[in-house]
Structure formats: structure tokens, C-alpha cells
Amino acid sequence: MTAPDRLRTLVLGGYGHFGARIARALAQDPAMALIVGGRDAARAQAAATPLGAEALAVDALAADFAQQLQRARIGLVIHTAGPFQAQDFRVARAAADAGAHYIDLADGRRFVCDFAGALDARFRAAGRTAVSGASTVPGLSTAVIDALTAGWQRIDSIHTCIAPAQTAPRGLATLEAVLGYCGAPVRVWRDGRWVDAPGWAHPVAVHFARLQPRLGALCDIPDLELLPARHPGVRTVEFRAALELRITQRGFALLAALRRAGLVRRPERLARLAQRAADALNPFGSGTGGMVLRVRGIDADGRAAARSWHVTAPDDHGPEIPCMAAILLARRLARGDAALPVGAMPCAGLLALDEFAPEFARWGMATDVLDDQADA
């Protein structure tokens, strides 16, 4: 691919918590011309210069955002500027209107689950690909499920838990997003029916291949809605987060209880305080985090089966995992991968688990697949 054919790729929020990681990963890709963008021109330039990339001062909320993209000849927008829970689809609409592909790292349930219905026709008309939720969920999680259950006759349950390291960087926007549903009712598919359960309440023990057991509590993510639709017949889908220190997990549970009692109305307003408190507890934790995904069902031979997949991330490298799906998809788009469909869609089933293996190895992450049949 010659230089003029390089895909001009704008990482929106490219100096932020996840955007900087994606920009670093894509900077040396010969199929791309990287542009680090955001409203803060100085921060964009400071992030772009060491990477040999361009910097672009751009306001995604501006009425002429699509025209800004066109003037900069952007071919792909990677939207990393969360939180997505309170956002609309204006960035994606502008990308389509500018004739650009689009990828985001959204973890907001409504944002990802409503994305295709709102934007598919627009991107089909533009002849471009738009993918929402190109992150740990559902990008990586669906790849894991597909690998663990290949050939199975039926999937009965899917349980996922992420376990961030205590000392890994914590973005304020991410904390605001998760605290936004702390104690609020979360719609969950459990035992074949929809029920409401409070977010971050009632933590339970979760076991990992290479980590000590942690307490994990219910989180509201797109998988809770996408997976029951993607796997008809599944009886239970749950997702939990397990903080390393039990005092922190118990603190979230207490905050959930206070919200349910009406004593705290807006937990997200405590995000900065929670961030400072978590930072103060760093000496009592470690830089090791991970994730586990467990499935149960009936295998190809008609036998009860239970398997689990684990990843362990050392040295505070856990935040690299949410970036991997977007990086992999951007590389495929830059090379004109015809296997990626035109239109708008959630990042479910677009990537195979094997595609993630080089990224895990790059950061020294260990993966394990275990047969949990004895516990089924």
C-alpha cells in the first residue's frame, strides 16, 4: 500500500485514558496515517508529536463536525471520548455524512444496543462500516464465547467477570459512568426471564485461574442484552466486576444500598472522591488484573459441558485489553478487509479469539482455558 492510499485515521480523544493507547498502537502501522484529535489542541499536539502523527483540534459537538472531518480527509473515526452512557449518536452520524468508517469503545448499554437500529441505513447508504462496542465487551467477550462453545448444541449460561488491578490507571469518566448505575435497577436475563437487580450490590466470590478469589458485583453492560438475543435458549447471562480490595468492593455495595434507601441520589457526583480514595489504597493492592468468562451448556456430543477462559494482565497492563478490539478492527479496515460488512453493528462476532493472541503476548498476558465439567 503506497503512502497516498493510507487510511487517514482520527483517534478522537487520542490523548485520553484509552485513546492514547490506541494511538500508540496504530502510529507505526504503514497502512494508516494517524491523526490525534480532540478539543484541546495543545494536548493533541503533545500526544501526536512523539508518535510522528498529526494533531487536529476538533470539536465533536460542533454543528459542522462532519465538514471538519471532510476537510481533514478522515477515512476512519475511532471514538474514545466517553463516557458513552449519556451520549447520542452525533459523532457516528457525522462520520457517515463525511464518508468515513467509524469505531467506538462504547460500554453504555443503550448506546451499543440501539446503535444498529439508529445508524445502519445511514452507513449502508455511505458504503461504510460502523462498529460500536469495540472493546472488552462485546468485542472480546463474544470472541471468547464463540471459541469456547464451537460446535455446542446449546448454551445454558454465560457468566463474565472483569477484575481490574488496584494500581491500574482509573479514568474519571469511567468512574462516573459506573457510579451512575450504582444501586440502580439493572435488567438481567436470569433463569429464562428478565428481572431487575441492583448494580454493584450483593457482591459474591469469583474465582480466577491465576488471581486470588475476589468479590464481584453486577454491572450494567451491553452483553446483558446482546447475548440473550445472540444465543437463543440461553437461560442466564450475568456480568460482574471484581475490584481487587474487598474494602473498595464493600464500599460500592454500601453506596448502592444508600442509593436504594434514597439517601444518595446521584452517586456519580462522588466519582472524584472515589478516585482519590482508590488512589490512597493503591499501596495495599497490586498491578495484576484479569478477566474470566464461564459458559455452561450441551456440547457437540450431547453431554453437559462447562468451560472457562481466563486472562491475567500484569504490571498495570489491564487497560490495554479494552483497546484491543478497536485496534484489530482498524487494522482490518486499513487493509480493505472485505469480510467486514457495510453498515452499523455492535462488535459481536466480528473478531476471532485467535486475533487477540498477539496483543495478549505483546503485554505479557497469560490466557488459560479450563474444563470446569467437574463443577457443572
C-alpha positions in Angstrom: 0.0 0.0 0.0 1.5 3.3 -1.1 1.6 6.4 1.1 -1.3 8.2 -0.7 -3.5 5.1 0.0 -3.0 5.1 3.7 -6.3 5.3 5.7 -6.4 8.7 7.5 -7.5 7.6 10.9 -8.6 10.1 13.6 -8.5 8.9 17.2 -11.0 11.2 18.8 -9.9 11.7 22.4 -6.5 10.4 21.3 -4.7 11.9 24.4 -7.1 10.3 26.9 -7.1 7.1 29.0 -7.8 4.7 26.2 -7.3 6.9 23.2 -3.6 7.4 23.9 -3.1 3.6 24.0 -4.9 3.1 20.6 -3.0 6.0 19.0 0.3 4.5 20.2 -0.6 1.1 18.8 -1.6 2.4 15.4 1.1 5.1 15.0 3.6 2.8 13.2 1.0 1.0 11.0 2.1 1.6 7.4 -1.5 1.3 6.2 -2.6 4.3 8.3 -1.9 8.0 8.6 -2.7 8.7 12.3 -4.4 11.9 13.5 -4.7 12.5 17.2 -7.7 14.7 17.8 -9.8 16.5 20.5 -10.9 19.8 21.7 -7.6 20.6 23.4 -5.2 21.5 20.6 -2.2 21.6 23.0 -2.8 18.1 24.4 -3.5 16.7 21.0 -0.2 18.1 19.7 1.7 16.9 22.8 0.3 13.4 22.2 0.9 13.4 18.5 4.4 14.6 18.3 6.2 11.6 19.9 4.2 9.3 17.7 5.1 11.1 14.5 1.4 11.7 14.0 -0.7 14.7 13.0 -2.7 16.7 15.6 -6.1 18.0 14.9 -8.1 20.4 17.1 -11.7 19.2 16.5 -15.0 19.6 18.4 -17.3 16.6 18.1 -20.2 18.7 19.4 -19.8 21.4 16.7 -22.6 21.7 14.2 -20.0 21.4 11.3 -18.2 18.4 12.7 -18.9 16.4 9.5 -17.4 19.2 7.5 -14.4 19.3 9.7 -13.9 15.5 9.1 -14.2 16.1 5.3 -11.7 18.9 5.3 -9.2 16.7 7.1 -9.9 13.9 4.7 -10.7 11.5 7.5 -11.3 7.9 6.4 -11.9 6.3 9.8 -13.0 7.8 13.1 -12.2 5.9 16.3 -14.3 7.5 19.1 -12.7 7.0 22.5 -14.1 10.1 24.2 -16.5 8.6 26.8 -18.5 8.1 28.9 -21.0 6.9 26.4 -23.9 6.4 28.7 -25.2 9.9 28.2 -24.1 10.4 24.6 -26.2 10.4 21.5 -25.0 9.3 18.0 -23.9 12.6 16.6 -20.2 11.6 16.2 -21.2 8.4 14.3 -23.7 10.4 12.2 -21.0 12.9 11.3 -18.6 10.1 10.3 -21.2 8.6 7.9 -22.0 12.1 6.5 -18.3 12.6 5.9 -17.9 9.2 4.2 -15.8 7.8 6.9 -15.7 4.4 8.7 -16.4 4.5 12.4 -15.4 2.5 15.5 -16.1 3.3 19.2 -15.2 1.8 22.6 -18.7 2.4 24.0 -19.8 0.3 27.0 -23.1 2.1 27.5 -25.9 -0.4 27.2 -28.4 1.7 25.3 -25.7 3.3 23.2 -24.4 -0.1 21.9 -27.7 -1.9 21.7 -29.5 0.9 19.9 -26.6 1.7 17.6 -27.5 -0.5 14.6 -31.2 0.5 14.5 -30.3 4.1 14.6 -27.5 4.2 12.1 -27.4 1.1 9.9 -29.3 2.7 6.9 -27.1 5.8 7.1 -23.8 3.8 6.9 -25.1 1.4 4.2 -26.0 4.5 2.1 -22.5 5.8 2.6 -20.9 2.4 1.9 -19.0 2.4 5.2 -18.6 0.2 8.2 -19.6 1.4 11.7 -18.9 -0.7 14.8 -20.0 0.1 18.4 -18.6 -1.6 21.5 -15.2 -2.5 20.0 -13.9 -3.2 23.5 -13.7 -5.9 26.1 -17.5 -6.3 25.8 -18.9 -7.3 23.5 -15.8 -7.3 21.2 -13.6 -9.7 23.2 -16.4 -11.4 25.1 -18.2 -12.7 22.0 -14.9 -13.9 20.6 -14.3 -15.9 23.7 -17.9 -17.4 23.8 -17.6 -18.4 20.1 -14.3 -20.2 20.8 -15.4 -21.9 24.0 -18.7 -23.2 22.6 -17.7 -24.1 19.0 -19.9 -27.0 17.9 -22.1 -26.9 21.1 -25.7 -27.9 20.8 -26.8 -25.4 23.4 -25.5 -22.7 25.7 -27.3 -22.5 29.1 -25.4 -19.8 30.9 -22.7 -17.2 30.4 -21.0 -15.5 33.4 -18.3 -12.9 32.8 -16.2 -11.0 35.4 -13.5 -8.4 34.9 -11.0 -7.9 37.7 -9.1 -4.6 37.3 -5.8 -4.2 39.1 -5.8 -1.8 42.1 -3.0 0.3 40.8 -4.1 0.4 37.1 -5.0 4.0 36.0 -8.6 4.9 36.6 -10.3 7.4 34.3 -12.7 9.8 36.0 -15.2 9.5 33.2 -15.2 5.7 33.6 -15.8 6.1 37.4 -18.7 8.5 36.7 -20.2 6.0 34.3 -20.1 3.0 36.6 -21.3 5.0 39.6 -24.2 6.3 37.5 -26.0 2.9 38.0 -24.6 2.0 41.4 -27.7 0.9 43.3 -30.0 1.5 40.3 -32.0 -1.4 38.9 -30.2 -3.3 36.1 -32.2 -5.5 33.7 -30.8 -9.0 33.7 -31.7 -12.3 31.9 -31.8 -14.8 34.7 -33.3 -18.3 34.7 -35.0 -17.6 31.4 -36.7 -14.3 32.3 -36.0 -10.7 32.7 -35.5 -9.5 36.3 -34.2 -6.3 37.9 -31.2 -6.4 40.2 -29.3 -3.5 41.8 -26.0 -2.6 40.2 -22.9 -3.0 42.4 -24.9 -4.6 45.2 -24.6 -8.0 46.8 -21.0 -9.0 45.8 -20.2 -12.7 45.6 -16.9 -14.6 45.4 -15.5 -15.1 41.9 -12.6 -17.4 41.1 -9.8 -16.9 38.6 -7.1 -19.2 37.2 -4.1 -17.0 38.4 -5.6 -14.5 40.8 -6.8 -14.9 44.3 -10.7 -15.0 44.6 -12.3 -11.6 44.5 -15.8 -10.3 45.3 -17.7 -9.4 42.2 -20.8 -7.3 41.8 -23.3 -6.8 39.0 -22.5 -4.3 36.3 -24.8 -2.9 33.5 -23.2 -3.5 30.1 -24.4 -4.3 26.5 -23.7 -8.0 26.8 -26.6 -8.4 29.2 -29.0 -7.5 26.4 -27.0 -8.6 23.3 -26.1 -12.1 24.4 -29.6 -13.4 25.1 -30.6 -12.3 21.6 -27.4 -13.7 20.0 -27.8 -17.1 21.8 -31.4 -18.1 21.8 -32.1 -20.6 24.5 -29.5 -19.3 26.9 -31.1 -19.2 30.4 -28.8 -16.8 32.3 -26.4 -14.0 31.3 -24.5 -12.1 34.0 -21.6 -9.7 34.2 -19.7 -8.7 37.3 -16.7 -6.5 38.1 -14.4 -7.7 40.9 -12.3 -4.9 42.5 -9.0 -6.1 44.0 -9.6 -4.8 47.5 -12.6 -6.1 49.4 -12.9 -2.8 51.2 -13.4 -1.0 47.9 -16.0 -3.6 46.7 -17.8 -3.3 50.1 -17.7 0.5 49.7 -19.5 0.3 46.3 -22.1 -2.1 47.9 -22.7 0.4 50.7 -23.1 3.2 48.2 -25.6 1.0 46.3 -27.6 0.4 49.5 -27.6 4.1 50.3 -29.0 4.9 46.9 -31.7 2.3 47.2 -32.6 3.8 50.6 -32.9 7.2 49.0 -30.0 8.7 51.0 -27.7 9.2 47.9 -29.5 10.3 44.8 -26.6 10.8 42.4 -23.6 8.5 43.2 -21.8 9.6 40.1 -21.2 13.0 41.8 -18.9 11.2 44.1 -16.6 10.0 41.3 -13.7 12.3 42.1 -13.9 11.5 45.8 -14.0 7.8 44.9 -11.0 8.2 42.6 -8.9 9.9 45.4 -9.9 7.2 47.9 -9.0 4.4 45.5 -5.6 6.1 44.8 -4.9 6.3 48.5 -5.5 2.5 48.7 -3.0 1.7 46.0 -0.2 0.6 48.4 -2.5 -2.2 49.6 -3.1 -3.6 46.1 -1.2 -4.8 43.0 -0.8 -4.2 39.3 -2.3 -7.5 38.3 -5.8 -7.8 36.9 -7.7 -10.1 34.7 -11.0 -11.4 33.4 -12.9 -14.7 33.4 -15.7 -15.9 31.2 -17.6 -19.1 32.1 -20.1 -21.0 29.9 -22.2 -24.0 30.5 -24.4 -26.0 28.1 -24.5 -29.1 26.0 -21.6 -29.9 23.8 -21.4 -31.4 20.3 -21.8 -35.0 21.7 -24.9 -34.1 23.8 -23.0 -34.1 27.1 -23.2 -31.4 29.8 -20.2 -29.1 29.4 -18.7 -26.2 31.4 -15.6 -24.3 30.3 -13.9 -21.1 31.3 -11.5 -18.7 29.7 -9.1 -16.6 31.8 -6.7 -13.8 31.0 -4.2 -12.4 33.6 -2.7 -9.0 32.9 0.5 -8.0 34.9 2.2 -4.6 35.5 -0.9 -2.5 35.2 -1.4 -3.5 31.6 -5.1 -4.4 32.1 -6.3 -1.1 30.4 -4.8 -2.3 27.2 -7.5 -5.0 26.9 -10.4 -2.6 26.3 -8.4 -1.1 23.4 -7.6 -4.4 21.5 -10.8 -4.9 19.5 -10.7 -1.3 18.1 -7.0 -1.7 17.2 -7.7 -5.0 15.4 -10.7 -3.7 13.5 -8.9 -0.5 12.5 -6.1 -2.5 11.0 -8.5 -4.7 9.1 -10.3 -1.6 7.7 -7.0 0.0 6.7 -6.2 -3.1 4.6 -9.6 -3.1 3.0 -10.8 -6.3 4.6 -13.9 -7.3 2.6 -15.1 -9.7 5.4 -16.2 -6.7 7.5 -19.8 -5.9 6.5 -21.0 -2.5 5.4 -23.5 -0.9 7.8 -23.8 -0.2 11.5 -23.5 -3.0 14.1 -22.4 -3.9 17.6 -19.0 -5.5 17.8 -20.4 -9.0 18.3 -18.8 -11.9 16.4 -16.6 -9.7 14.2 -13.3 -10.9 15.7 -12.0 -14.4 16.4 -10.2 -15.1 19.7 -7.0 -16.1 17.9 -6.8 -12.5 16.6 -6.3 -11.2 20.1 -3.4 -13.6 20.9 -0.6 -11.4 19.6 -2.0 -8.5 21.6 -2.0 -10.5 24.8 1.5 -11.7 24.1 2.7 -8.1 23.5 1.8 -7.2 27.0 2.9 -10.4 28.7 -0.7 -11.5 29.4 -1.3 -15.2 30.2 -4.5 -16.9 29.0 -6.0 -20.2 30.2 -8.9 -22.4 29.0 -10.1 -24.7 31.7 -12.6 -27.6 31.6 -14.9 -26.9 34.5 -17.0 -30.0 33.9 -16.3 -31.3 37.4 -18.1 -28.3 38.8 -21.1 -28.4 36.4 
